[in-house]
Structure formats: structure tokens, C-alpha cells
Amino acid sequence: MTTSPDETLPEHVRANRESWDRFAHEYVEPGHQNWATSEISWGIWDVPEAELRLLPEDVAGQDVVDLGCGTGYVSAWLARRGARPVGIDNSPVQLETARRFQTEFGLEFPVHLGNAETTPFEDGQFDGAFSEYGAALWADPYAWVPEAHRILKPGGWLMFLTNSALITMCFPEHDDAPAGTTLLRPYFGMHRISWEGDDSVEFHLPHGEWIRLLGATGFEIERLVEIQAPLGATTRYSDIASAEWANKWPSEEAWIARKRA
């Protein structure tokens, strides 16, 4: 697949590629652990799919796309359930890891270098699209949501998981400190956020704007799942939130929608 030279990429896409190539090594071992298990769990608290039910009950035979696939473990989980996944990610280094894991675990599916805002896929190519963080956090929703709509079949499903709107308002300016109990930035007007000391660019929307955007794009929202950390949970992402915080308030949220037939 032909990809755009870095210098022609939008500024935030280029910045995020450079950032993810730099710290991709931190995700090798967690990615390997996820590849090694067949049990699906979600987010920084590893809440089981059996509890959250974010995916269709049966994905066998479905063509699905992983928007920001990283090391590819969610695609691997779905492939083991009979789906035909295709991944796309903005980081060449992350994709190197994904391909290495494919060889190690004997499970191959296509992965593409690119970003979810402008994909190489055909109109109506997929039965489902999903993103655990990935595009849901690192791509502009005003670009990637319409693109997801374009590449889904009529009636196709969309699931994406990202930081909650609430926790985004509670993060300190430095991205290495966890959320506190004080609102530190406005809710209205949330969109593009860069943290002090970090060149990467994140995207967050308030709930009302997610509802407006998804509806205007042609999706019917089925569910919003605000994820609660179990009491006593642990996470390697302690710089995001404590388990006590995330048991009281949602640190993550997942949206489930369907393209209008």
C-alpha cells in the first residue's frame, strides 16, 4: 500500500506517529500478554468482555477493521472467534511488533500503515469497525467518524473505547500525573488536547457533541458504557487514575453505534 510521506501528513498525524514510534517499546510486553490469552478484556482495568459486552455476540465470518490496531491483539482476539480482521495503525514500529506477534502465534491478518482519518479501504467494505483507544483517542473524530461510516456496510457496527469525558477534565497539565478530584479544564469546547511535556495530540469530545456527531454522520447510537474499575483493581497505567478514583467515577467509556441501513 502506498502511504503519504511524513512531511505531507497533517501536523497532528505526524506528531503522533513520531511519539508512538518513540514509546512503542513500552507496549511490547503488554501486547504479548494479550496475544497469549484468548479472553477478551478492555481498557486499563482489563474488565472482561463477558461483563461489558461491547462486541456483537457472534463475529464469525465478519469483515472487521481495527482503527489504530497497535500491536494487533484485539484483532487477534476476533480472528480466533472467526472474524476476518484488518488492522491499520499510524506507527511503523507498532506494526513491526504486530507482524512479529503474528509470526510467533501463527495468526496472520492484513495490517496497513496509515491513519483512520483517511484509509485505503473501499466503501462498505466492513461489517464492523472498532477502536480500543487507537483512532478513538489519537485521530480527529470529525475526520475518522465519517471515514468509519464510509467503509462500513449499511447496518455495520462501530465500537470505540477511550478516556471518559469526566477524567479528561480532571487530568493535570503534565501527562505523568493521575486524575484528581478537581475540574481543571472546561467541558464545553473540548476537542484537541496536547499535554505539557508531550508532543502527541489527543482528541476528546463532550457527550453531547459525540451524540451530535455520530447522529449527523449517519449512526444510530445503541449504548454508552461508562466503565467502572473493580474494587482492588490494579493497572500498569497508574499515571491515569487510581483504582479508588476509577471505582467512583468512570475513567473510560465505550460507545456502540450502528450505521443506518
Order of alpha helices (4+ residues) and beta strands (2+ residues): alpha-alpha-beta-beta-alpha-beta-alpha-beta-alpha-beta-beta-alpha-alpha-beta-alpha-beta-beta-alpha-beta-alpha-beta
